[in-house]
Amino acid sequence: MFAECKWTTDPVGRRLVDRLQRKAETVRWGPADRTEEFVLFSKSGFVDGLEDELNDAWSLFSLTELDAVFS
């Protein structure tokens, strides 16, 4: 699992998705055909449409969603 948390006032966009995928490519563990999962946490949410662009390997959590999970 590869994850990143952003505590900024701007919604997270495609740029962070691309950067996290590039970082994952540099991690050398497991077999070459490993299953990769990605998680993004964002204080300010995500740009419109980002979740629709991503496949099932991605999970996105805004501060509102985290509050619901932990309350």
PQR file with spaces between the fields and no chain letter, atoms N, CA, C, O and H, PARSE charges and radii, in Angstrom:
ATOM       1  N    MET     1       0.847   -1.163    0.000 -0.4000 1.5000
ATOM       2  CA   MET     1       0.000    0.000    0.000 -0.0000 2.0000
ATOM       3  C    MET     1       0.903    1.239    0.000  0.5500 1.7000
ATOM       4  O    MET     1       1.874    1.334    0.750 -0.5500 1.4000
ATOM       5  N    PHE     2       0.545    2.159   -0.855 -0.4000 1.5000
ATOM       6  CA   PHE     2       1.235    3.439   -0.951 -0.0000 2.0000
ATOM       7  C    PHE     2       0.230    4.527   -0.587  0.5500 1.7000
ATOM       8  O    PHE     2      -0.880    4.556   -1.118 -0.5500 1.4000
ATOM       9  H    PHE     2      -0.244    2.081   -1.464  0.4000 1.0000
ATOM      10  N    ALA     3       0.617    5.411    0.308 -0.4000 1.5000
ATOM      11  CA   ALA     3      -0.328    6.423    0.770 -0.0000 2.0000
ATOM      12  C    ALA     3       0.369    7.760    0.947  0.5500 1.7000
ATOM      13  O    ALA     3       1.577    7.829    1.178 -0.5500 1.4000
ATOM      14  H    ALA     3       1.519    5.388    0.740  0.4000 1.0000
ATOM      15  N    GLU     4      -0.420    8.818    0.832 -0.4000 1.5000
ATOM      16  CA   GLU     4       0.057   10.168    1.098 -0.0000 2.0000
ATOM      17  C    GLU     4      -1.055   10.956    1.742  0.5500 1.7000
ATOM      18  O    GLU     4      -2.237   10.758    1.458 -0.5500 1.4000
ATOM      19  H    GLU     4      -1.400    8.762    0.645  0.4000 1.0000
ATOM      20  N    CYS     5      -0.649   11.855    2.618 -0.4000 1.5000
ATOM      21  CA   CYS     5      -1.583   12.722    3.311 -0.0000 2.0000
ATOM      22  C    CYS     5      -1.183   14.165    3.040  0.5500 1.7000
ATOM      23  O    CYS     5      -0.021   14.532    3.217 -0.5500 1.4000
ATOM      24  H    CYS     5       0.311   12.016    2.849  0.4000 1.0000
ATOM      25  N    LYS     6      -2.136   14.982    2.614 -0.4000 1.5000
ATOM      26  CA   LYS     6      -1.870   16.393    2.322 -0.0000 2.0000
ATOM      27  C    LYS     6      -2.733   17.266    3.211  0.5500 1.7000
ATOM      28  O    LYS     6      -3.958   17.153    3.209 -0.5500 1.4000
ATOM      29  H    LYS     6      -3.080   14.684    2.471  0.4000 1.0000
ATOM      30  N    TRP     7      -2.092   18.134    3.966 -0.4000 1.5000
ATOM      31  CA   TRP     7      -2.780   19.044    4.883 -0.0000 2.0000
ATOM      32  C    TRP     7      -2.635   20.458    4.352  0.5500 1.7000
ATOM      33  O    TRP     7      -1.992   21.302    4.976 -0.5500 1.4000
ATOM      34  H    TRP     7      -1.097   18.226    3.968  0.4000 1.0000
ATOM      35  N    THR     8      -3.232   20.711    3.202 -0.4000 1.5000
ATOM      36  CA   THR     8      -3.145   22.014    2.557 -0.0000 2.0000
ATOM      37  C    THR     8      -4.549   22.581    2.369  0.5500 1.7000
ATOM      38  O    THR     8      -5.545   21.894    2.595 -0.5500 1.4000
ATOM      39  H    THR     8      -3.754   20.025    2.695  0.4000 1.0000
ATOM      40  N    THR     9      -4.610   23.834    1.957 -0.4000 1.5000
ATOM      41  CA   THR     9      -5.905   24.471    1.716 -0.0000 2.0000
ATOM      42  C    THR     9      -6.409   24.216    0.306  0.5500 1.7000
ATOM      43  O    THR     9      -7.535   24.592   -0.022 -0.5500 1.4000
ATOM      44  H    THR     9      -3.801   24.392    1.774  0.4000 1.0000
ATOM      45  N    ASP    10      -5.602   23.588   -0.531 -0.4000 1.5000
ATOM      46  CA   ASP    10      -5.992   23.306   -1.908 -0.0000 2.0000
ATOM      47  C    ASP    10      -6.411   21.847   -2.063  0.5500 1.7000
ATOM      48  O    ASP    10      -5.776   20.961   -1.492 -0.5500 1.4000
ATOM      49  H    ASP    10      -4.687   23.283   -0.265  0.4000 1.0000
ATOM      50  N    PRO    11      -7.462   21.588   -2.818 -0.5600 1.5000
ATOM      51  CA   PRO    11      -7.851   20.201   -3.089  0.2800 2.0000
ATOM      52  C    PRO    11      -6.735   19.464   -3.848  0.5500 1.7000
ATOM      53  O    PRO    11      -6.026   20.053   -4.664 -0.5500 1.4000
ATOM      54  N    VAL    12      -6.602   18.194   -3.566 -0.4000 1.5000
ATOM      55  CA   VAL    12      -5.598   17.355   -4.229 -0.0000 2.0000
ATOM      56  C    VAL    12      -6.063   17.059   -5.656  0.5500 1.7000
ATOM      57  O    VAL    12      -7.248   16.836   -5.906 -0.5500 1.4000
ATOM      58  H    VAL    12      -7.178   17.715   -2.904  0.4000 1.0000
ATOM      59  N    GLY    13      -5.105   17.062   -6.585 -0.4000 1.5000
ATOM      60  CA   GLY    13      -5.425   16.799   -7.978 -0.0000 2.0000
ATOM      61  C    GLY    13      -4.580   15.702   -8.586  0.5500 1.7000
ATOM      62  O    GLY    13      -3.898   14.956   -7.884 -0.5500 1.4000
ATOM      63  H    GLY    13      -4.142   17.244   -6.382  0.4000 1.0000
ATOM      64  N    ARG    14      -4.636   15.619   -9.876 -0.4000 1.5000
ATOM      65  CA   ARG    14      -3.963   14.559  -10.640 -0.0000 2.0000
ATOM      66  C    ARG    14      -2.446   14.551  -10.440  0.5500 1.7000
ATOM      67  O    ARG    14      -1.810   13.499  -10.515 -0.5500 1.4000
ATOM      68  H    ARG    14      -5.191   16.226  -10.447  0.4000 1.0000
ATOM      69  N    ARG    15      -1.883   15.708  -10.188 -0.4000 1.5000
ATOM      70  CA   ARG    15      -0.423   15.807  -10.017 -0.0000 2.0000
ATOM      71  C    ARG    15       0.073   14.903   -8.886  0.5500 1.7000
ATOM      72  O    ARG    15       1.092   14.227   -9.030 -0.5500 1.4000
ATOM      73  H    ARG    15      -2.399   16.562  -10.126  0.4000 1.0000
ATOM      74  N    LEU    16      -0.651   14.892   -7.756 -0.4000 1.5000
ATOM      75  CA   LEU    16      -0.250   14.035   -6.639 -0.0000 2.0000
ATOM      76  C    LEU    16      -0.412   12.562   -6.991  0.5500 1.7000
ATOM      77  O    LEU    16       0.415   11.738   -6.600 -0.5500 1.4000
ATOM      78  H    LEU    16      -1.478   15.441   -7.639  0.4000 1.0000
ATOM      79  N    VAL    17      -1.455   12.227   -7.715 -0.4000 1.5000
ATOM      80  CA   VAL    17      -1.664   10.850   -8.163 -0.0000 2.0000
ATOM      81  C    VAL    17      -0.462   10.392   -8.991  0.5500 1.7000
ATOM      82  O    VAL    17       0.082    9.312   -8.761 -0.5500 1.4000
ATOM      83  H    VAL    17      -2.126   12.896   -8.033  0.4000 1.0000
ATOM      84  N    ASP    18      -0.055   11.213   -9.946 -0.4000 1.5000
ATOM      85  CA   ASP    18       1.083   10.860  -10.808 -0.0000 2.0000
ATOM      86  C    ASP    18       2.368   10.718  -10.006  0.5500 1.7000
ATOM      87  O    ASP    18       3.153    9.800  -10.246 -0.5500 1.4000
ATOM      88  H    ASP    18      -0.497   12.091  -10.133  0.4000 1.0000
ATOM      89  N    ARG    19       2.590   11.623   -9.052 -0.4000 1.5000
ATOM      90  CA   ARG    19       3.813   11.558   -8.245 -0.0000 2.0000
ATOM      91  C    ARG    19       3.846   10.303   -7.383  0.5500 1.7000
ATOM      92  O    ARG    19       4.892    9.667   -7.253 -0.5500 1.4000
ATOM      93  H    ARG    19       1.953   12.369   -8.857  0.4000 1.0000
ATOM      94  N    LEU    20       2.709    9.941   -6.793 -0.4000 1.5000
ATOM      95  CA   LEU    20       2.690    8.744   -5.952 -0.0000 2.0000
ATOM      96  C    LEU    20       2.912    7.484   -6.789  0.5500 1.7000
ATOM      97  O    LEU    20       3.578    6.555   -6.333 -0.5500 1.4000
ATOM      98  H    LEU    20       1.859   10.458   -6.898  0.4000 1.0000
ATOM      99  N    GLN    21       2.374    7.440   -7.987 -0.4000 1.5000
ATOM     100  CA   GLN    21       2.622    6.288   -8.864 -0.0000 2.0000
ATOM     101  C    GLN    21       4.100    6.190   -9.234  0.5500 1.7000
ATOM     102  O    GLN    21       4.655    5.092   -9.273 -0.5500 1.4000
ATOM     103  H    GLN    21       1.833    8.195   -8.358  0.4000 1.0000
ATOM     104  N    ARG    22       4.736    7.319   -9.503 -0.4000 1.5000
ATOM     105  CA   ARG    22       6.174    7.299   -9.813 -0.0000 2.0000
ATOM     106  C    ARG    22       6.995    6.832   -8.610  0.5500 1.7000
ATOM     107  O    ARG    22       7.958    6.082   -8.772 -0.5500 1.4000
ATOM     108  H    ARG    22       4.284    8.211   -9.471  0.4000 1.0000
ATOM     109  N    LYS    23       6.623    7.265   -7.420 -0.4000 1.5000
ATOM     110  CA   LYS    23       7.326    6.807   -6.219 -0.0000 2.0000
ATOM     111  C    LYS    23       7.178    5.299   -6.055  0.5500 1.7000
ATOM     112  O    LYS    23       8.144    4.613   -5.719 -0.5500 1.4000
ATOM     113  H    LYS    23       5.841    7.873   -7.289  0.4000 1.0000
ATOM     114  N    ALA    24       5.988    4.785   -6.289 -0.4000 1.5000
ATOM     115  CA   ALA    24       5.736    3.349   -6.139 -0.0000 2.0000
ATOM     116  C    ALA    24       6.633    2.534   -7.069  0.5500 1.7000
ATOM     117  O    ALA    24       7.068    1.439   -6.715 -0.5500 1.4000
ATOM     118  H    ALA    24       5.203    5.342   -6.562  0.4000 1.0000
ATOM     119  N    GLU    25       6.905    3.067   -8.247 -0.4000 1.5000
ATOM     120  CA   GLU    25       7.750    2.357   -9.205 -0.0000 2.0000
ATOM     121  C    GLU    25       9.176    2.200   -8.704  0.5500 1.7000
ATOM     122  O    GLU    25       9.886    1.298   -9.150 -0.5500 1.4000
ATOM     123  H    GLU    25       6.551    3.957   -8.535  0.4000 1.0000
ATOM     124  N    THR    26       9.617    3.063   -7.778 -0.4000 1.5000
ATOM     125  CA   THR    26      10.992    2.998   -7.279 -0.0000 2.0000
ATOM     126  C    THR    26      11.144    2.073   -6.077  0.5500 1.7000
ATOM     127  O    THR    26      12.264    1.771   -5.666 -0.5500 1.4000
ATOM     128  H    THR    26       9.041    3.795   -7.416  0.4000 1.0000
ATOM     129  N    VAL    27      10.033    1.623   -5.514 -0.4000 1.5000
ATOM     130  CA   VAL    27      10.080    0.737   -4.345 -0.0000 2.0000
ATOM     131  C    VAL    27      10.312   -0.691   -4.826  0.5500 1.7000
ATOM     132  O    VAL    27       9.554   -1.226   -5.635 -0.5500 1.4000
ATOM     133  H    VAL    27       9.123    1.868   -5.847  0.4000 1.0000
ATOM     134  N    ARG    28      11.357   -1.279   -4.317 -0.4000 1.5000
ATOM     135  CA   ARG    28      11.742   -2.633   -4.741 -0.0000 2.0000
ATOM     136  C    ARG    28      11.435   -3.635   -3.641  0.5500 1.7000
ATOM     137  O    ARG    28      12.281   -3.892   -2.785 -0.5500 1.4000
ATOM     138  H    ARG    28      11.972   -0.844   -3.659  0.4000 1.0000
ATOM     139  N    TRP    29      10.257   -4.192   -3.652 -0.4000 1.5000
ATOM     140  CA   TRP    29       9.876   -5.261   -2.730 -0.0000 2.0000
ATOM     141  C    TRP    29       8.782   -6.089   -3.386  0.5500 1.7000
ATOM     142  O    TRP    29       8.039   -5.617   -4.247 -0.5500 1.4000
ATOM     143  H    TRP    29       9.570   -3.983   -4.347  0.4000 1.0000
ATOM     144  N    GLY    30       8.712   -7.320   -2.955 -0.4000 1.5000
ATOM     145  CA   GLY    30       7.691   -8.207   -3.495 -0.0000 2.0000
ATOM     146  C    GLY    30       7.988   -8.618   -4.927  0.5500 1.7000
ATOM     147  O    GLY    30       8.982   -8.195   -5.517 -0.5500 1.4000
ATOM     148  H    GLY    30       9.315   -7.703   -2.255  0.4000 1.0000
ATOM     149  N    PRO    31       7.122   -9.441   -5.470 -0.5600 1.5000
ATOM     150  CA   PRO    31       7.323   -9.924   -6.840  0.2800 2.0000
ATOM     151  C    PRO    31       7.057   -8.811   -7.857  0.5500 1.7000
ATOM     152  O    PRO    31       6.453   -7.789   -7.532 -0.5500 1.4000
ATOM     153  N    ALA    32       7.505   -9.019   -9.054 -0.4000 1.5000
ATOM     154  CA   ALA    32       7.319   -8.030  -10.119 -0.0000 2.0000
ATOM     155  C    ALA    32       5.844   -7.800  -10.433  0.5500 1.7000
ATOM     156  O    ALA    32       5.462   -6.728  -10.903 -0.5500 1.4000
ATOM     157  H    ALA    32       7.997   -9.849   -9.318  0.4000 1.0000
ATOM     158  N    ASP    33       5.030   -8.798  -10.175 -0.4000 1.5000
ATOM     159  CA   ASP    33       3.594   -8.664  -10.467 -0.0000 2.0000
ATOM     160  C    ASP    33       2.775   -8.364   -9.205  0.5500 1.7000
ATOM     161  O    ASP    33       1.607   -8.743   -9.115 -0.5500 1.4000
ATOM     162  H    ASP    33       5.340   -9.669   -9.794  0.4000 1.0000
ATOM     163  N    ARG    34       3.386   -7.691   -8.245 -0.4000 1.5000
ATOM     164  CA   ARG    34       2.713   -7.383   -6.984 -0.0000 2.0000
ATOM     165  C    ARG    34       1.445   -6.550   -7.221  0.5500 1.7000
ATOM     166  O    ARG    34       1.328   -5.842   -8.222 -0.5500 1.4000
ATOM     167  H    ARG    34       4.334   -7.383   -8.319  0.4000 1.0000
ATOM     168  N    THR    35       0.531   -6.648   -6.306 -0.4000 1.5000
ATOM     169  CA   THR    35      -0.678   -5.838   -6.345 -0.0000 2.0000
ATOM     170  C    THR    35      -0.415   -4.563   -5.552  0.5500 1.7000
ATOM     171  O    THR    35      -0.049   -4.620   -4.378 -0.5500 1.4000
ATOM     172  H    THR    35       0.626   -7.223   -5.493  0.4000 1.0000
ATOM     173  N    GLU    36      -0.600   -3.431   -6.186 -0.4000 1.5000
ATOM     174  CA   GLU    36      -0.374   -2.148   -5.522 -0.0000 2.0000
ATOM     175  C    GLU    36      -1.707   -1.480   -5.227  0.5500 1.7000
ATOM     176  O    GLU    36      -2.596   -1.432   -6.077 -0.5500 1.4000
ATOM     177  H    GLU    36      -0.897   -3.385   -7.139  0.4000 1.0000
ATOM     178  N    GLU    37      -1.830   -0.971   -4.024 -0.4000 1.5000
ATOM     179  CA   GLU    37      -2.997   -0.199   -3.597 -0.0000 2.0000
ATOM     180  C    GLU    37      -2.512    1.199   -3.248  0.5500 1.7000
ATOM     181  O    GLU    37      -1.409    1.371   -2.729 -0.5500 1.4000
ATOM     182  H    GLU    37      -1.108   -1.010   -3.334  0.4000 1.0000
ATOM     183  N    PHE    38      -3.347    2.202   -3.538 -0.4000 1.5000
ATOM     184  CA   PHE    38      -2.986    3.588   -3.285 -0.0000 2.0000
ATOM     185  C    PHE    38      -4.077    4.251   -2.447  0.5500 1.7000
ATOM     186  O    PHE    38      -5.268    4.023   -2.659 -0.5500 1.4000
ATOM     187  H    PHE    38      -4.243    2.062   -3.959  0.4000 1.0000
ATOM     188  N    VAL    39      -3.646    5.077   -1.490 -0.4000 1.5000
ATOM     189  CA   VAL    39      -4.588    5.803   -0.645 -0.0000 2.0000
ATOM     190  C    VAL    39      -4.127    7.256   -0.555  0.5500 1.7000
ATOM     191  O    VAL    39      -2.949    7.532   -0.325 -0.5500 1.4000
ATOM     192  H    VAL    39      -2.679    5.262   -1.318  0.4000 1.0000
ATOM     193  N    LEU    40      -5.061    8.171   -0.739 -0.4000 1.5000
ATOM     194  CA   LEU    40      -4.780    9.592   -0.569 -0.0000 2.0000
ATOM     195  C    LEU    40      -5.700   10.144    0.502  0.5500 1.7000
ATOM     196  O    LEU    40      -6.905    9.888    0.501 -0.5500 1.4000
ATOM     197  H    LEU    40      -6.017    7.947   -0.926  0.4000 1.0000
ATOM     198  N    PHE    41      -5.113   10.907    1.418 -0.4000 1.5000
ATOM     199  CA   PHE    41      -5.848   11.609    2.456 -0.0000 2.0000
ATOM     200  C    PHE    41      -5.666   13.095    2.202  0.5500 1.7000
ATOM     201  O    PHE    41      -4.550   13.544    1.938 -0.5500 1.4000
ATOM     202  H    PHE    41      -4.134   11.114    1.418  0.4000 1.0000
ATOM     203  N    SER    42      -6.735   13.860    2.276 -0.4000 1.5000
ATOM     204  CA   SER    42      -6.643   15.284    1.990 -0.0000 2.0000
ATOM     205  C    SER    42      -7.537   16.102    2.912  0.5500 1.7000
ATOM     206  O    SER    42      -8.735   15.844    3.027 -0.5500 1.4000
ATOM     207  H    SER    42      -7.641   13.496    2.490  0.4000 1.0000
ATOM     208  N    LYS    43      -6.943   17.080    3.561 -0.4000 1.5000
ATOM     209  CA   LYS    43      -7.698   17.992    4.424 -0.0000 2.0000
ATOM     210  C    LYS    43      -8.762   18.739    3.632  0.5500 1.7000
ATOM     211  O    LYS    43      -9.868   18.959    4.125 -0.5500 1.4000
ATOM     212  H    LYS    43      -5.970   17.289    3.469  0.4000 1.0000
ATOM     213  N    SER    44      -8.431   19.126    2.412 -0.4000 1.5000
ATOM     214  CA   SER    44      -9.318   19.984    1.616 -0.0000 2.0000
ATOM     215  C    SER    44     -10.039   19.249    0.492  0.5500 1.7000
ATOM     216  O    SER    44     -10.602   19.881   -0.402 -0.5500 1.4000
ATOM     217  H    SER    44      -7.532   18.947    2.011  0.4000 1.0000
ATOM     218  N    GLY    45     -10.026   17.942    0.531 -0.4000 1.5000
ATOM     219  CA   GLY    45     -10.734   17.174   -0.489 -0.0000 2.0000
ATOM     220  C    GLY    45      -9.938   17.045   -1.780  0.5500 1.7000
ATOM     221  O    GLY    45      -8.714   17.166   -1.796 -0.5500 1.4000
ATOM     222  H    GLY    45      -9.569   17.428    1.257  0.4000 1.0000
ATOM     223  N    PHE    46     -10.665   16.796   -2.855 -0.4000 1.5000
ATOM     224  CA   PHE    46     -10.045   16.473   -4.139 -0.0000 2.0000
ATOM     225  C    PHE    46     -10.694   17.286   -5.247  0.5500 1.7000
ATOM     226  O    PHE    46     -11.848   17.699   -5.129 -0.5500 1.4000
ATOM     227  H    PHE    46     -11.661   16.698   -2.842  0.4000 1.0000
ATOM     228  N    VAL    47      -9.957   17.513   -6.314 -0.4000 1.5000
ATOM     229  CA   VAL    47     -10.519   18.254   -7.442 -0.0000 2.0000
ATOM     230  C    VAL    47     -11.676   17.452   -8.032  0.5500 1.7000
ATOM     231  O    VAL    47     -11.695   16.223   -7.975 -0.5500 1.4000
ATOM     232  H    VAL    47      -9.020   17.177   -6.410  0.4000 1.0000
ATOM     233  N    ASP    48     -12.621   18.164   -8.590 -0.4000 1.5000
ATOM     234  CA   ASP    48     -13.791   17.524   -9.191 -0.0000 2.0000
ATOM     235  C    ASP    48     -13.381   16.521  -10.255  0.5500 1.7000
ATOM     236  O    ASP    48     -12.553   16.819  -11.116 -0.5500 1.4000
ATOM     237  H    ASP    48     -12.606   19.163   -8.636  0.4000 1.0000
ATOM     238  N    GLY    49     -13.956   15.350  -10.192 -0.4000 1.5000
ATOM     239  CA   GLY    49     -13.731   14.328  -11.206 -0.0000 2.0000
ATOM     240  C    GLY    49     -12.541   13.420  -10.966  0.5500 1.7000
ATOM     241  O    GLY    49     -12.381   12.425  -11.674 -0.5500 1.4000
ATOM     242  H    GLY    49     -14.628   15.108   -9.492  0.4000 1.0000
ATOM     243  N    LEU    50     -11.697   13.733   -9.984 -0.4000 1.5000
ATOM     244  CA   LEU    50     -10.494   12.916   -9.777 -0.0000 2.0000
ATOM     245  C    LEU    50     -10.850   11.471   -9.456  0.5500 1.7000
ATOM     246  O    LEU    50     -10.272   10.547  -10.029 -0.5500 1.4000
ATOM     247  H    LEU    50     -11.827   14.541   -9.409  0.4000 1.0000
ATOM     248  N    GLU    51     -11.778   11.272   -8.561 -0.4000 1.5000
ATOM     249  CA   GLU    51     -12.143    9.905   -8.177 -0.0000 2.0000
ATOM     250  C    GLU    51     -12.655    9.101   -9.374  0.5500 1.7000
ATOM     251  O    GLU    51     -12.411    7.898   -9.464 -0.5500 1.4000
ATOM     252  H    GLU    51     -12.248   12.023   -8.096  0.4000 1.0000
ATOM     253  N    ASP    52     -13.351    9.752  -10.277 -0.4000 1.5000
ATOM     254  CA   ASP    52     -13.866    9.072  -11.471 -0.0000 2.0000
ATOM     255  C    ASP    52     -12.754    8.664  -12.429  0.5500 1.7000
ATOM     256  O    ASP    52     -12.921    7.716  -13.197 -0.5500 1.4000
ATOM     257  H    ASP    52     -13.550   10.730  -10.205  0.4000 1.0000
ATOM     258  N    GLU    53     -11.621    9.365  -12.397 -0.4000 1.5000
ATOM     259  CA   GLU    53     -10.490    9.057  -13.278 -0.0000 2.0000
ATOM     260  C    GLU    53      -9.670    7.861  -12.799  0.5500 1.7000
ATOM     261  O    GLU    53      -8.921    7.269  -13.577 -0.5500 1.4000
ATOM     262  H    GLU    53     -11.485   10.134  -11.774  0.4000 1.0000
ATOM     263  N    LEU    54      -9.809    7.507  -11.529 -0.4000 1.5000
ATOM     264  CA   LEU    54      -8.953    6.488  -10.933 -0.0000 2.0000
ATOM     265  C    LEU    54      -9.624    5.123  -10.908  0.5500 1.7000
ATOM     266  O    LEU    54     -10.851    5.018  -10.874 -0.5500 1.4000
ATOM     267  H    LEU    54     -10.417    7.988  -10.897  0.4000 1.0000
ATOM     268  N    ASN    55      -8.801    4.078  -10.925 -0.4000 1.5000
ATOM     269  CA   ASN    55      -9.343    2.720  -10.890 -0.0000 2.0000
ATOM     270  C    ASN    55      -9.546    2.244   -9.447  0.5500 1.7000
ATOM     271  O    ASN    55      -9.371    3.014   -8.503 -0.5500 1.4000
ATOM     272  H    ASN    55      -7.805    4.163  -10.952  0.4000 1.0000
ATOM     273  N    ASP    56      -9.909    0.988   -9.288 -0.4000 1.5000
ATOM     274  CA   ASP    56     -10.224    0.437   -7.967 -0.0000 2.0000
ATOM     275  C    ASP    56      -9.019    0.307   -7.045  0.5500 1.7000
ATOM     276  O    ASP    56      -9.186    0.011   -5.862 -0.5500 1.4000
ATOM     277  H    ASP    56     -10.051    0.362  -10.055  0.4000 1.0000
ATOM     278  N    ALA    57      -7.825    0.518   -7.549 -0.4000 1.5000
ATOM     279  CA   ALA    57      -6.622    0.454   -6.715 -0.0000 2.0000
ATOM     280  C    ALA    57      -6.482    1.701   -5.842  0.5500 1.7000
ATOM     281  O    ALA    57      -5.621    1.756   -4.964 -0.5500 1.4000
ATOM     282  H    ALA    57      -7.689    0.758   -8.510  0.4000 1.0000
ATOM     283  N    TRP    58      -7.323    2.694   -6.086 -0.4000 1.5000
ATOM     284  CA   TRP    58      -7.222    3.984   -5.385 -0.0000 2.0000
ATOM     285  C    TRP    58      -8.363    4.173   -4.404  0.5500 1.7000
ATOM     286  O    TRP    58      -9.518    3.867   -4.702 -0.5500 1.4000
ATOM     287  H    TRP    58      -8.022    2.650   -6.799  0.4000 1.0000
ATOM     288  N    SER    59      -8.016    4.689   -3.215 -0.4000 1.5000
ATOM     289  CA   SER    59      -8.998    5.097   -2.213 -0.0000 2.0000
ATOM     290  C    SER    59      -8.690    6.531   -1.827  0.5500 1.7000
ATOM     291  O    SER    59      -7.540    6.870   -1.549 -0.5500 1.4000
ATOM     292  H    SER    59      -7.078    4.937   -2.973  0.4000 1.0000
ATOM     293  N    LEU    60      -9.717    7.377   -1.809 -0.4000 1.5000
ATOM     294  CA   LEU    60      -9.551    8.789   -1.473 -0.0000 2.0000
ATOM     295  C    LEU    60     -10.358    9.101   -0.222  0.5500 1.7000
ATOM     296  O    LEU    60     -11.526    8.724   -0.119 -0.5500 1.4000
ATOM     297  H    LEU    60     -10.651    7.101   -2.035  0.4000 1.0000
ATOM     298  N    PHE    61      -9.736    9.790    0.728 -0.4000 1.5000
ATOM     299  CA   PHE    61     -10.392   10.157    1.972 -0.0000 2.0000
ATOM     300  C    PHE    61     -10.198   11.632    2.251  0.5500 1.7000
ATOM     301  O    PHE    61      -9.071   12.101    2.406 -0.5500 1.4000
ATOM     302  H    PHE    61      -8.787   10.097    0.645  0.4000 1.0000
ATOM     303  N    SER    62     -11.297   12.361    2.313 -0.4000 1.5000
ATOM     304  CA   SER    62     -11.241   13.762    2.705 -0.0000 2.0000
ATOM     305  C    SER    62     -11.357   13.843    4.229  0.5500 1.7000
ATOM     306  O    SER    62     -11.645   12.846    4.890 -0.5500 1.4000
ATOM     307  H    SER    62     -12.213   11.980    2.187  0.4000 1.0000
ATOM     308  N    LEU    63     -11.134   15.020    4.769 -0.4000 1.5000
ATOM     309  CA   LEU    63     -11.249   15.213    6.210 -0.0000 2.0000
ATOM     310  C    LEU    63     -12.663   14.881    6.693  0.5500 1.7000
ATOM     311  O    LEU    63     -12.835   14.311    7.771 -0.5500 1.4000
ATOM     312  H    LEU    63     -10.900   15.830    4.231  0.4000 1.0000
ATOM     313  N    THR    64     -13.659   15.233    5.906 -0.4000 1.5000
ATOM     314  CA   THR    64     -15.045   14.935    6.253 -0.0000 2.0000
ATOM     315  C    THR    64     -15.278   13.436    6.351  0.5500 1.7000
ATOM     316  O    THR    64     -15.947   12.966    7.273 -0.5500 1.4000
ATOM     317  H    THR    64     -13.519   15.696    5.030  0.4000 1.0000
ATOM     318  N    GLU    65     -14.729   12.685    5.405 -0.4000 1.5000
ATOM     319  CA   GLU    65     -14.882   11.227    5.430 -0.0000 2.0000
ATOM     320  C    GLU    65     -14.134   10.601    6.600  0.5500 1.7000
ATOM     321  O    GLU    65     -14.628    9.655    7.214 -0.5500 1.4000
ATOM     322  H    GLU    65     -14.187   13.066    4.657  0.4000 1.0000
ATOM     323  N    LEU    66     -12.949   11.118    6.915 -0.4000 1.5000
ATOM     324  CA   LEU    66     -12.203   10.599    8.059 -0.0000 2.0000
ATOM     325  C    LEU    66     -12.939   10.889    9.352  0.5500 1.7000
ATOM     326  O    LEU    66     -12.953   10.050   10.253 -0.5500 1.4000
ATOM     327  H    LEU    66     -12.548   11.886    6.416  0.4000 1.0000
ATOM     328  N    ASP    67     -13.545   12.046    9.462 -0.4000 1.5000
ATOM     329  CA   ASP    67     -14.310   12.384   10.648 -0.0000 2.0000
ATOM     330  C    ASP    67     -15.472   11.404   10.822  0.5500 1.7000
ATOM     331  O    ASP    67     -15.757   10.969   11.938 -0.5500 1.4000
ATOM     332  H    ASP    67     -13.534   12.727    8.730  0.4000 1.0000
ATOM     333  N    ALA    68     -16.130   11.063    9.736 -0.4000 1.5000
ATOM     334  CA   ALA    68     -17.238   10.112    9.801 -0.0000 2.0000
ATOM     335  C    ALA    68     -16.755    8.727   10.231  0.5500 1.7000
ATOM     336  O    ALA    68     -17.448    8.035   10.976 -0.5500 1.4000
ATOM     337  H    ALA    68     -15.899   11.416    8.830  0.4000 1.0000
ATOM     338  N    VAL    69     -15.594    8.327    9.776 -0.4000 1.5000
ATOM     339  CA   VAL    69     -15.052    7.008   10.109 -0.0000 2.0000
ATOM     340  C    VAL    69     -14.697    6.934   11.592  0.5500 1.7000
ATOM     341  O    VAL    69     -14.947    5.920   12.243 -0.5500 1.4000
ATOM     342  H    VAL    69     -15.031    8.890    9.171  0.4000 1.0000
ATOM     343  N    PHE    70     -14.115    8.005   12.124 -0.4000 1.5000
ATOM     344  CA   PHE    70     -13.603    7.964   13.491 -0.0000 2.0000
ATOM     345  C    PHE    70     -14.541    8.537   14.548  0.5500 1.7000
ATOM     346  O    PHE    70     -14.182    8.598   15.724 -0.5500 1.4000
ATOM     347  H    PHE    70     -13.911    8.829   11.595  0.4000 1.0000
ATOM     348  N    SER    71     -15.734    8.957   14.145 -0.4000 1.5000
ATOM     349  CA   SER    71     -16.641    9.492   15.173 -0.0000 2.0000
ATOM     350  C    SER    71     -17.764    8.514   15.482  0.5500 1.7000
ATOM     351  O    SER    71     -18.618    8.799   16.321 -0.5500 1.4000
ATOM     352  H    SER    71     -16.026    8.907   13.190  0.4000 1.0000
